[in-house]
């Protein structure tokens, strides 16, 4: 029996197809096996430009930023913040503090909040001495990554006095912090979520002249928008600054200590404003441009009564793609996109929407996008922060059940709490 001097390499068409399909679940596994050359339809080997270590015609070597220049290929969609060990930024015995009062909409740091924390670090880096960035949080928070957002010190106030709408109590607490630590600067988000109101109250109590609509801040000069954003106004940087979005770069290369700062006993006072809770509002009466949570339907919706019931159970404002509107399933004022309404929701859930370019333009300013679709390769899934690849009827049915169970549980808890309060009275 004789053998050929040159070994015959058998082709595996399935692996070659997986190597060409970057959305396939086994794509990274096949690439890591060393399938650097993909056999084309003509039988000639082709170089795989997605292979780690591939050098293109411009001489630039492709690397994996999560694992360096090694041959191992990571899976970005499965990577977590904790998988990458960032260097720890420590500040011992700081010479001064910069206080940041984030909005914490929904109990978590928003993109606006993270930009301001990044700005605070850039500000203290240009000052003499060692500074620490302090985040002041009121009420219960759900944020778990203060260290990755750039918080060196944390002040957490969680008493009942600070729950709900409590601007007087919060302003009084900030005034007490001013007397205790005398920070170099106070940074607030210039927003409708409470930052502007709280900064104005603190400035009035301290007799300071704040800067509002600021978008460039240095230790010497602050540049603010004026005349409806048509001109810039430069002035000396005050101690209290209300900052616009995209004012700075969020922290992404270091971890921070998040050491607690202990507050002295808070001076209680009798507020003139009492929070009686939120007023129930029909989500569909909220204009799309102002809605915070939108459940949007596309051509993939087949059970429209179920869609409306799910939106009601979730408390979401209904939206739709142009196809759903043209087919007569939704009214024209519900259309989302460049040819409809541009939305800025904190959460935009797209069900059965493939993601036409006009629709993607209309949701460009949304904070978080959730896609429910059967096509894993559609543009909406690629754009989404969270994707569910399954039939929309099944997913909406489960969502509705979970929302109803959550509402029932919390309704019972609120009822028992009211009963306890009435018994105590």
C-alpha positions as a Markdown table, in Angstrom:
| # | Residue | x | y | z |
|---|---|---|---|---|
| 1 | Unk | 0.0 | 0.0 | 0.0 |
| 2 | Unk | 1.5 | 3.4 | -1.0 |
| 3 | Unk | 0.7 | 6.8 | 0.2 |
| 4 | Unk | 1.1 | 10.1 | -1.5 |
| 5 | Unk | 4.0 | 12.3 | -0.4 |
| 6 | Unk | 1.6 | 15.2 | 0.0 |
| 7 | Unk | -1.3 | 14.8 | 2.5 |
| 8 | Unk | -4.8 | 15.5 | 1.1 |
| 9 | Unk | -6.7 | 18.1 | 3.2 |
| 10 | Unk | -10.3 | 17.3 | 3.3 |
| 11 | Unk | -12.7 | 20.2 | 3.1 |
| 12 | Unk | -15.5 | 20.7 | 5.6 |
| 13 | Unk | -18.1 | 22.8 | 3.8 |
| 14 | Unk | -20.1 | 23.2 | 7.0 |
| 15 | Unk | -17.1 | 24.7 | 8.9 |
| 16 | Unk | -16.2 | 26.9 | 6.0 |
| 17 | Unk | -19.8 | 28.2 | 6.0 |
| 18 | Unk | -19.7 | 28.9 | 9.7 |
| 19 | Unk | -16.3 | 30.7 | 9.3 |
| 20 | Unk | -17.9 | 33.0 | 6.8 |
| 21 | Unk | -20.9 | 33.6 | 8.9 |
| 22 | Unk | -19.9 | 35.9 | 11.8 |
| 23 | Unk | -23.4 | 35.7 | 13.4 |
| 24 | Unk | -23.3 | 32.0 | 13.8 |
| 25 | Unk | -23.0 | 30.8 | 17.4 |
| 26 | Unk | -20.1 | 28.6 | 16.6 |
| 27 | Unk | -18.2 | 31.2 | 14.4 |
| 28 | Unk | -15.6 | 32.1 | 17.1 |
| 29 | Unk | -15.1 | 28.4 | 18.0 |
| 30 | Unk | -14.4 | 27.4 | 14.4 |
| 31 | Unk | -12.1 | 30.4 | 13.9 |
| 32 | Unk | -10.1 | 29.5 | 17.0 |
| 33 | Unk | -9.4 | 26.0 | 15.6 |
| 34 | Unk | -7.1 | 27.7 | 13.1 |
| 35 | Unk | -9.4 | 27.8 | 10.0 |
| 36 | Unk | -7.5 | 30.9 | 8.7 |
| 37 | Unk | -8.0 | 30.2 | 5.1 |
| 38 | Unk | -11.6 | 29.7 | 3.8 |
| 39 | Unk | -12.1 | 27.7 | 0.7 |
| 40 | Unk | -14.1 | 29.7 | -1.8 |
| 41 | Unk | -16.7 | 28.4 | -4.3 |
| 42 | Unk | -14.0 | 28.0 | -6.9 |
| 43 | Unk | -11.9 | 25.8 | -4.7 |
| 44 | Unk | -9.2 | 28.4 | -4.2 |
| 45 | Unk | -8.2 | 29.2 | -0.6 |
| 46 | Unk | -9.1 | 32.7 | 0.6 |
| 47 | Unk | -7.6 | 34.6 | 3.5 |
| 48 | Unk | -10.0 | 35.2 | 6.4 |
| 49 | Unk | -9.9 | 38.9 | 7.3 |
| 50 | Unk | -11.6 | 38.2 | 10.6 |
| 51 | Unk | -8.9 | 35.9 | 11.8 |
| 52 | Unk | -6.9 | 37.3 | 14.7 |
| 53 | Unk | -3.4 | 38.1 | 13.5 |
| 54 | Unk | -4.5 | 38.7 | 9.9 |
| 55 | Unk | -2.5 | 41.5 | 8.2 |
| 56 | Unk | -4.4 | 43.5 | 5.6 |
| 57 | Unk | -3.1 | 45.4 | 2.6 |
| 58 | Unk | -2.6 | 48.5 | 4.7 |
| 59 | Unk | -0.2 | 46.6 | 6.9 |
| 60 | Unk | -2.3 | 46.8 | 10.0 |
| 61 | Unk | -2.5 | 43.6 | 12.1 |
| 62 | Unk | -5.9 | 42.6 | 13.4 |
| 63 | Unk | -5.8 | 42.2 | 17.2 |
| 64 | Unk | -8.3 | 41.2 | 19.9 |
| 65 | Unk | -8.5 | 44.2 | 22.3 |
| 66 | Unk | -10.0 | 42.1 | 25.0 |
| 67 | Unk | -7.2 | 39.5 | 25.1 |
| 68 | Unk | -4.2 | 41.3 | 23.5 |
| 69 | Unk | -2.4 | 39.9 | 20.4 |
| 70 | Unk | -2.8 | 36.2 | 21.1 |
| 71 | Unk | -4.4 | 33.8 | 18.8 |
| 72 | Unk | -7.3 | 33.0 | 21.1 |
| 73 | Unk | -10.5 | 34.6 | 19.9 |
| 74 | Unk | -12.9 | 36.0 | 22.5 |
| 75 | Unk | -16.6 | 36.4 | 22.1 |
| 76 | Unk | -17.4 | 40.1 | 22.5 |
| 77 | Unk | -21.2 | 39.5 | 22.9 |
| 78 | Unk | -20.5 | 37.3 | 25.9 |
| 79 | Unk | -17.8 | 39.4 | 27.5 |
| 80 | Unk | -18.6 | 41.1 | 30.8 |
| 81 | Unk | -17.1 | 44.1 | 32.4 |
| 82 | Unk | -15.7 | 41.9 | 35.1 |
| 83 | Unk | -13.9 | 39.7 | 32.6 |
| 84 | Unk | -11.4 | 42.5 | 31.8 |
| 85 | Unk | -9.3 | 43.5 | 34.8 |
| 86 | Unk | -8.8 | 47.3 | 34.7 |
| 87 | Unk | -6.1 | 49.1 | 36.7 |
| 88 | Unk | -7.3 | 50.4 | 40.0 |
| 89 | Unk | -7.3 | 54.2 | 40.5 |
| 90 | Unk | -6.7 | 55.1 | 44.1 |
| 91 | Unk | -6.8 | 58.4 | 45.9 |
| 92 | Unk | -5.5 | 58.4 | 49.5 |
| 93 | Unk | -5.9 | 61.6 | 51.6 |
| 94 | Unk | -7.3 | 63.8 | 48.8 |
| 95 | Unk | -6.5 | 67.5 | 48.9 |
| 96 | Unk | -9.9 | 68.5 | 47.6 |
| 97 | Unk | -13.2 | 67.0 | 46.4 |
| 98 | Unk | -15.4 | 67.5 | 43.4 |
| 99 | Unk | -19.0 | 66.5 | 44.1 |
| 100 | Unk | -21.2 | 65.1 | 41.4 |
| 101 | Unk | -25.0 | 64.7 | 42.0 |
| 102 | Unk | -26.3 | 62.3 | 39.3 |
| 103 | Unk | -29.9 | 62.0 | 38.3 |
| 104 | Unk | -29.9 | 58.2 | 38.7 |
| 105 | Unk | -33.1 | 57.9 | 36.6 |
| 106 | Unk | -34.5 | 54.5 | 37.4 |
| 107 | Unk | -31.9 | 54.0 | 40.1 |
| 108 | Unk | -29.0 | 53.6 | 37.7 |
| 109 | Unk | -26.4 | 55.9 | 36.2 |
| 110 | Unk | -27.5 | 57.3 | 32.9 |
| 111 | Unk | -25.1 | 58.1 | 30.0 |
| 112 | Unk | -25.5 | 61.8 | 31.0 |
| 113 | Unk | -24.4 | 60.9 | 34.6 |
| 114 | Unk | -21.3 | 59.0 | 33.4 |
| 115 | Unk | -20.3 | 61.8 | 31.1 |
| 116 | Unk | -20.3 | 64.2 | 34.1 |
| 117 | Unk | -18.2 | 61.8 | 36.2 |
| 118 | Unk | -15.7 | 61.7 | 33.4 |
| 119 | Unk | -15.7 | 65.5 | 33.2 |
| 120 | Unk | -15.1 | 65.7 | 36.9 |
| 121 | Unk | -12.0 | 63.5 | 36.6 |
| 122 | Unk | -10.7 | 65.7 | 33.7 |
| 123 | Unk | -11.4 | 68.8 | 35.8 |
| 124 | Unk | -9.5 | 67.5 | 38.9 |
| 125 | Unk | -6.6 | 66.4 | 36.7 |
| 126 | Unk | -6.0 | 70.0 | 35.6 |
| 127 | Unk | -6.0 | 71.3 | 39.2 |
| 128 | Unk | -3.1 | 71.4 | 41.7 |
| 129 | Unk | -3.0 | 68.6 | 44.2 |
| 130 | Unk | -4.8 | 65.2 | 44.4 |
| 131 | Unk | -8.6 | 65.4 | 44.0 |
| 132 | Unk | -11.3 | 62.8 | 44.5 |
| 133 | Unk | -14.6 | 62.6 | 42.7 |
| 134 | Unk | -17.6 | 62.1 | 45.0 |
| 135 | Unk | -21.0 | 60.8 | 43.9 |
| 136 | Unk | -24.0 | 61.9 | 46.0 |
| 137 | Unk | -27.0 | 59.5 | 45.7 |
| 138 | Unk | -30.4 | 59.9 | 47.3 |
| 139 | Unk | -32.8 | 57.0 | 47.8 |
| 140 | Unk | -32.3 | 53.3 | 46.9 |
| 141 | Unk | -30.1 | 52.7 | 43.9 |
| 142 | Unk | -29.8 | 49.7 | 41.6 |
| 143 | Unk | -26.4 | 50.7 | 40.2 |
| 144 | Unk | -23.8 | 48.0 | 40.7 |
| 145 | Unk | -20.8 | 49.5 | 38.8 |
| 146 | Unk | -19.9 | 52.8 | 40.5 |
| 147 | Unk | -16.3 | 51.6 | 40.3 |
| 148 | Unk | -16.3 | 51.5 | 36.5 |
| 149 | Unk | -18.0 | 54.9 | 36.2 |
| 150 | Unk | -15.3 | 56.8 | 38.0 |
| 151 | Unk | -16.6 | 57.2 | 41.6 |
| 152 | Unk | -13.8 | 57.6 | 44.1 |
| 153 | Unk | -16.0 | 58.3 | 47.1 |
| 154 | Unk | -19.7 | 57.6 | 47.6 |
| 155 | Unk | -22.3 | 59.3 | 49.8 |
| 156 | Unk | -25.6 | 57.3 | 50.0 |
| 157 | Unk | -28.6 | 58.8 | 51.7 |
| 158 | Unk | -31.5 | 56.2 | 51.9 |
| 159 | Unk | -33.9 | 57.4 | 54.6 |
| 160 | Unk | -37.6 | 57.8 | 53.9 |
| 161 | Unk | -37.1 | 61.6 | 53.9 |
| 162 | Unk | -35.3 | 61.4 | 50.5 |
| 163 | Unk | -37.7 | 59.0 | 48.7 |
| 164 | Unk | -39.9 | 60.3 | 45.9 |
| 165 | Unk | -40.0 | 64.0 | 45.1 |
| 166 | Unk | -38.1 | 65.6 | 48.0 |
| 167 | Unk | -36.2 | 68.6 | 46.7 |
| 168 | Unk | -36.2 | 70.5 | 50.0 |
| 169 | Unk | -34.7 | 67.6 | 52.0 |
| 170 | Unk | -32.1 | 66.9 | 49.3 |
| 171 | Unk | -31.1 | 70.6 | 49.0 |
| 172 | Unk | -30.8 | 70.8 | 52.8 |
| 173 | Unk | -28.5 | 67.7 | 52.8 |
| 174 | Unk | -26.3 | 69.2 | 50.1 |
| 175 | Unk | -26.0 | 72.4 | 52.1 |
| 176 | Unk | -24.8 | 70.4 | 55.1 |
| 177 | Unk | -22.3 | 68.6 | 52.8 |
| 178 | Unk | -21.0 | 72.0 | 51.7 |
| 179 | Unk | -20.4 | 72.9 | 55.3 |
| 180 | Unk | -18.7 | 69.6 | 56.1 |
| 181 | Unk | -16.4 | 69.2 | 53.1 |
| 182 | Unk | -16.5 | 72.5 | 51.1 |
| 183 | Unk | -15.9 | 70.8 | 47.6 |
| 184 | Unk | -14.1 | 72.7 | 44.9 |
| 185 | Unk | -16.9 | 72.2 | 42.5 |
| 186 | Unk | -20.5 | 70.9 | 42.4 |
| 187 | Unk | -21.5 | 69.3 | 39.1 |
| 188 | Unk | -25.1 | 68.6 | 38.2 |
| 189 | Unk | -26.8 | 67.3 | 35.0 |
| 190 | Unk | -28.7 | 70.1 | 33.3 |
| 191 | Unk | -31.8 | 68.0 | 32.9 |
| 192 | Unk | -35.5 | 67.8 | 33.6 |
| 193 | Unk | -35.0 | 64.8 | 35.9 |
| 194 | Unk | -34.2 | 67.0 | 38.9 |
| 195 | Unk | -30.6 | 68.1 | 38.4 |
| 196 | Unk | -31.4 | 71.6 | 37.3 |
| 197 | Unk | -33.9 | 72.2 | 40.1 |
| 198 | Unk | -31.5 | 70.8 | 42.8 |
| 199 | Unk | -28.6 | 72.8 | 41.5 |
| 200 | Unk | -30.7 | 76.0 | 41.5 |
| 201 | Unk | -31.8 | 75.4 | 45.1 |
| 202 | Unk | -28.2 | 74.8 | 46.3 |
| 203 | Unk | -27.0 | 77.9 | 44.5 |
| 204 | Unk | -29.7 | 80.0 | 46.1 |
| 205 | Unk | -29.0 | 78.7 | 49.6 |
| 206 | Unk | -25.2 | 79.3 | 49.2 |
| 207 | Unk | -25.6 | 82.7 | 47.5 |
| 208 | Unk | -23.6 | 81.4 | 44.5 |
| 209 | Unk | -24.1 | 82.3 | 40.8 |
| 210 | Unk | -24.2 | 78.9 | 38.9 |
| 211 | Unk | -23.5 | 78.2 | 35.3 |
| 212 | Unk | -26.2 | 76.4 | 33.3 |
| 213 | Unk | -26.2 | 74.8 | 29.9 |
| 214 | Unk | -22.5 | 74.2 | 30.2 |
| 215 | Unk | -20.7 | 72.0 | 27.6 |
| 216 | Unk | -17.1 | 72.9 | 28.0 |
| 217 | Unk | -15.6 | 73.1 | 31.6 |
| 218 | Unk | -12.0 | 73.8 | 32.6 |
| 219 | Unk | -10.7 | 75.1 | 36.0 |
| 220 | Unk | -10.4 | 78.6 | 34.5 |
| 221 | Unk | -13.3 | 78.9 | 32.0 |
| 222 | Unk | -16.7 | 77.4 | 31.3 |
| 223 | Unk | -18.6 | 77.7 | 28.0 |
| 224 | Unk | -22.4 | 77.7 | 28.1 |
| 225 | Unk | -25.1 | 77.6 | 25.5 |
| 226 | Unk | -27.1 | 80.8 | 25.2 |
| 227 | Unk | -30.0 | 82.3 | 23.2 |
| 228 | Unk | -31.6 | 79.0 | 22.6 |
| 229 | Unk | -28.3 | 77.3 | 21.7 |
| 230 | Unk | -27.5 | 79.9 | 18.9 |
| 231 | Unk | -24.4 | 81.3 | 20.7 |
| 232 | Unk | -21.8 | 80.4 | 23.3 |
| 233 | Unk | -21.1 | 82.4 | 26.5 |
| 234 | Unk | -17.8 | 82.1 | 28.2 |
| 235 | Unk | -17.2 | 83.0 | 31.8 |
| 236 | Unk | -15.0 | 82.1 | 34.8 |
| 237 | Unk | -15.8 | 78.7 | 36.1 |
| 238 | Unk | -18.1 | 79.0 | 39.2 |
| 239 | Unk | -18.4 | 76.4 | 41.9 |
| 240 | Unk | -21.8 | 75.1 | 40.8 |
| 241 | Unk | -22.1 | 74.0 | 37.2 |
| 242 | Unk | -25.1 | 72.5 | 35.4 |
| 243 | Unk | -23.7 | 70.4 | 32.5 |
| 244 | Unk | -25.2 | 69.3 | 29.3 |
| 245 | Unk | -25.0 | 65.8 | 27.8 |
| 246 | Unk | -21.8 | 64.8 | 26.0 |
| 247 | Unk | -19.8 | 67.2 | 28.0 |
| 248 | Unk | -17.0 | 64.8 | 28.6 |
| 249 | Unk | -15.7 | 61.3 | 28.0 |
| 250 | Unk | -17.0 | 58.6 | 30.3 |
| 251 | Unk | -14.4 | 56.6 | 32.3 |
| 252 | Unk | -13.6 | 53.3 | 30.6 |
| 253 | Unk | -10.0 | 52.5 | 31.3 |
| 254 | Unk | -9.8 | 52.4 | 35.1 |
| 255 | Unk | -11.6 | 51.1 | 38.2 |
| 256 | Unk | -12.1 | 53.3 | 41.2 |
| 257 | Unk | -12.4 | 52.6 | 44.9 |
| 258 | Unk | -15.9 | 53.8 | 45.8 |
| 259 | Unk | -15.0 | 54.4 | 49.4 |
| 260 | Unk | -18.0 | 55.6 | 51.6 |
| 261 | Unk | -18.0 | 59.1 | 53.0 |
| 262 | Unk | -19.8 | 59.2 | 56.3 |
| 263 | Unk | -22.3 | 62.0 | 56.7 |
| 264 | Unk | -22.8 | 63.6 | 60.1 |
| 265 | Unk | -26.3 | 63.5 | 61.6 |
| 266 | Unk | -28.8 | 65.1 | 59.2 |
| 267 | Unk | -30.7 | 68.1 | 60.5 |
| 268 | Unk | -34.3 | 67.1 | 60.0 |
| 269 | Unk | -36.8 | 69.8 | 59.0 |
| 270 | Unk | -40.4 | 70.0 | 58.1 |
| 271 | Unk | -40.9 | 70.1 | 54.3 |
| 272 | Unk | -43.4 | 72.4 | 52.7 |
| 273 | Unk | -43.8 | 70.0 | 49.7 |
| 274 | Unk | -45.2 | 66.6 | 50.4 |
| 275 | Unk | -45.0 | 63.8 | 47.8 |
| 276 | Unk | -48.3 | 62.1 | 47.4 |
| 277 | Unk | -47.1 | 59.7 | 44.8 |
| 278 | Unk | -47.2 | 59.5 | 41.0 |
| 279 | Unk | -50.5 | 60.2 | 39.2 |
| 280 | Unk | -51.7 | 57.3 | 37.1 |
| 281 | Unk | -51.4 | 58.3 | 33.4 |
| 282 | Unk | -52.4 | 56.3 | 30.3 |
| 283 | Unk | -49.1 | 55.6 | 28.5 |
| 284 | Unk | -50.9 | 56.0 | 25.1 |
| 285 | Unk | -51.8 | 59.6 | 26.0 |
| 286 | Unk | -48.1 | 60.5 | 26.2 |
| 287 | Unk | -46.7 | 61.8 | 22.9 |
| 288 | Unk | -44.1 | 59.5 | 21.3 |
| 289 | Unk | -41.5 | 62.2 | 21.4 |
| 290 | Unk | -41.8 | 62.4 | 25.2 |
| 291 | Unk | -42.3 | 58.7 | 26.0 |
| 292 | Unk | -39.8 | 57.0 | 28.2 |
| 293 | Unk | -40.7 | 53.4 | 27.4 |
| 294 | Unk | -42.0 | 52.5 | 24.0 |
| 295 | Unk | -43.2 | 49.1 | 22.7 |
| 296 | Unk | -43.1 | 49.3 | 19.0 |
| 297 | Unk | -44.6 | 46.8 | 16.5 |
| 298 | Unk | -43.6 | 45.9 | 13.0 |
| 299 | Unk | -44.4 | 43.5 | 10.3 |
| 300 | Unk | -43.6 | 40.6 | 12.5 |
| 301 | Unk | -46.7 | 41.1 | 14.7 |
| 302 | Unk | -49.6 | 38.8 | 13.9 |
| 303 | Unk | -51.6 | 38.9 | 17.1 |
| 304 | Unk | -52.5 | 42.6 | 17.5 |
| 305 | Unk | -54.8 | 42.2 | 20.5 |
| 306 | Unk | -52.0 | 40.5 | 22.3 |
| 307 | Unk | -49.6 | 43.3 | 21.4 |
| 308 | Unk | -52.0 | 45.9 | 22.9 |
| 309 | Unk | -52.6 | 43.8 | 26.0 |
| 310 | Unk | -48.8 | 43.5 | 26.5 |
| 311 | Unk | -48.2 | 47.2 | 26.1 |
| 312 | Unk | -50.9 | 47.9 | 28.7 |
| 313 | Unk | -49.4 | 45.3 | 31.1 |
| 314 | Unk | -45.9 | 46.8 | 30.7 |
| 315 | Unk | -47.2 | 50.4 | 31.0 |
| 316 | Unk | -45.5 | 51.2 | 27.7 |
| 317 | Unk | -46.4 | 53.7 | 25.0 |
| 318 | Unk | -47.3 | 52.1 | 21.7 |
| 319 | Unk | -45.3 | 52.7 | 18.5 |
| 320 | Unk | -45.1 | 51.2 | 15.1 |
| 321 | Unk | -43.0 | 50.9 | 12.0 |
| 322 | Unk | -44.1 | 52.4 | 8.7 |
| 323 | Unk | -45.1 | 49.0 | 7.4 |
| 324 | Unk | -47.5 | 48.4 | 10.2 |
| 325 | Unk | -49.0 | 51.9 | 9.8 |
| 326 | Unk | -49.3 | 51.5 | 6.0 |
| 327 | Unk | -51.1 | 48.2 | 6.5 |
| 328 | Unk | -53.7 | 49.9 | 8.7 |
| 329 | Unk | -52.8 | 48.2 | 12.0 |
| 330 | Unk | -51.7 | 51.4 | 13.7 |
| 331 | Unk | -52.6 | 55.1 | 13.3 |
| 332 | Unk | -50.2 | 57.4 | 11.5 |
| 333 | Unk | -49.2 | 59.3 | 14.7 |
| 334 | Unk | -47.8 | 56.1 | 16.1 |
| 335 | Unk | -45.2 | 55.8 | 13.4 |
| 336 | Unk | -41.6 | 55.9 | 14.5 |
| 337 | Unk | -38.8 | 56.9 | 12.2 |
| 338 | Unk | -37.4 | 59.7 | 10.0 |
| 339 | Unk | -40.8 | 59.8 | 8.1 |
| 340 | Unk | -42.7 | 59.7 | 11.4 |
| 341 | Unk | -41.7 | 60.7 | 15.0 |
| 342 | Unk | -38.1 | 60.9 | 16.2 |
| 343 | Unk | -38.1 | 59.3 | 19.7 |
| 344 | Unk | -35.7 | 59.6 | 22.7 |
| 345 | Unk | -37.0 | 56.9 | 24.9 |
| 346 | Unk | -34.9 | 55.4 | 27.7 |
| 347 | Unk | -36.1 | 51.9 | 26.6 |
| 348 | Unk | -37.3 | 51.2 | 23.1 |
| 349 | Unk | -38.6 | 47.6 | 22.5 |
| 350 | Unk | -38.9 | 46.7 | 18.8 |
| 351 | Unk | -41.0 | 43.7 | 18.1 |
| 352 | Unk | -40.9 | 42.2 | 14.6 |
| 353 | Unk | -39.1 | 45.3 | 13.2 |
| 354 | Unk | -36.2 | 44.5 | 10.8 |
| 355 | Unk | -34.7 | 48.0 | 11.0 |
| 356 | Unk | -35.1 | 50.0 | 7.8 |
| 357 | Unk | -32.7 | 53.0 | 7.6 |
| 358 | Unk | -35.5 | 55.5 | 8.2 |
| 359 | Unk | -36.6 | 53.7 | 11.3 |
| 360 | Unk | -33.0 | 53.4 | 12.7 |
| 361 | Unk | -32.6 | 57.2 | 12.2 |
| 362 | Unk | -35.7 | 57.8 | 14.3 |
| 363 | Unk | -34.5 | 55.8 | 17.3 |
| 364 | Unk | -30.9 | 57.0 | 17.2 |
| 365 | Unk | -31.2 | 59.0 | 20.4 |
| 366 | Unk | -32.8 | 56.1 | 22.4 |
| 367 | Unk | -30.8 | 55.0 | 25.5 |
| 368 | Unk | -31.5 | 51.2 | 25.5 |
| 369 | Unk | -32.9 | 49.2 | 22.6 |
| 370 | Unk | -34.4 | 45.7 | 22.9 |
| 371 | Unk | -35.1 | 43.7 | 19.7 |
| 372 | Unk | -37.5 | 40.7 | 19.5 |
| 373 | Unk | -37.1 | 39.1 | 16.1 |
| 374 | Unk | -36.8 | 35.7 | 14.4 |
| 375 | Unk | -34.0 | 37.0 | 12.1 |
| 376 | Unk | -30.7 | 37.1 | 13.9 |
| 377 | Unk | -29.0 | 39.0 | 11.1 |
| 378 | Unk | -31.4 | 42.0 | 10.7 |
| 379 | Unk | -30.2 | 45.5 | 11.4 |
| 380 | Unk | -32.4 | 46.0 | 14.4 |
| 381 | Unk | -30.7 | 43.0 | 16.2 |
| 382 | Unk | -27.3 | 44.3 | 15.3 |
| 383 | Unk | -28.2 | 47.7 | 16.8 |
| 384 | Unk | -29.9 | 46.4 | 19.9 |
| 385 | Unk | -28.4 | 46.3 | 23.4 |
| 386 | Unk | -30.4 | 43.1 | 24.1 |
| 387 | Unk | -31.9 | 40.8 | 21.5 |
| 388 | Unk | -34.3 | 37.9 | 21.8 |
| 389 | Unk | -34.4 | 35.6 | 18.8 |
| 390 | Unk | -37.8 | 33.9 | 18.9 |
| 391 | Unk | -41.4 | 34.1 | 17.8 |
| 392 | Unk | -42.9 | 37.4 | 18.9 |
| 393 | Unk | -46.2 | 35.8 | 20.1 |
| 394 | Unk | -44.4 | 33.6 | 22.5 |
| 395 | Unk | -42.2 | 36.3 | 23.9 |
| 396 | Unk | -45.0 | 38.8 | 24.3 |
| 397 | Unk | -47.1 | 36.2 | 26.0 |
| 398 | Unk | -44.4 | 35.5 | 28.6 |
| 399 | Unk | -43.7 | 39.2 | 29.0 |
| 400 | Unk | -47.4 | 39.9 | 29.8 |
| 401 | Unk | -47.6 | 37.1 | 32.4 |
| 402 | Unk | -44.4 | 38.3 | 34.1 |
| 403 | Unk | -45.7 | 41.9 | 34.1 |
| 404 | Unk | -49.1 | 40.9 | 35.6 |
| 405 | Unk | -47.4 | 38.8 | 38.3 |
| 406 | Unk | -45.1 | 41.7 | 39.2 |
| 407 | Unk | -48.0 | 44.1 | 39.4 |
| 408 | Unk | -50.0 | 41.7 | 41.5 |
| 409 | Unk | -47.1 | 41.1 | 43.9 |
| 410 | Unk | -46.3 | 44.7 | 44.4 |
| 411 | Unk | -50.0 | 45.7 | 44.6 |
| 412 | Unk | -50.4 | 43.3 | 47.5 |
| 413 | Unk | -47.3 | 44.7 | 49.2 |
| 414 | Unk | -48.5 | 48.3 | 48.9 |
| 415 | Unk | -51.9 | 47.2 | 50.2 |
| 416 | Unk | -50.4 | 45.5 | 53.3 |
| 417 | Unk | -48.2 | 48.6 | 53.9 |
| 418 | Unk | -51.2 | 50.9 | 53.8 |
| 419 | Unk | -53.0 | 48.5 | 56.3 |
| 420 | Unk | -50.0 | 48.6 | 58.6 |
| 421 | Unk | -49.9 | 52.4 | 58.5 |
| 422 | Unk | -53.6 | 52.7 | 59.2 |
| 423 | Unk | -53.3 | 50.2 | 62.1 |
| 424 | Unk | -50.4 | 52.2 | 63.6 |
| 425 | Unk | -52.4 | 55.4 | 63.3 |
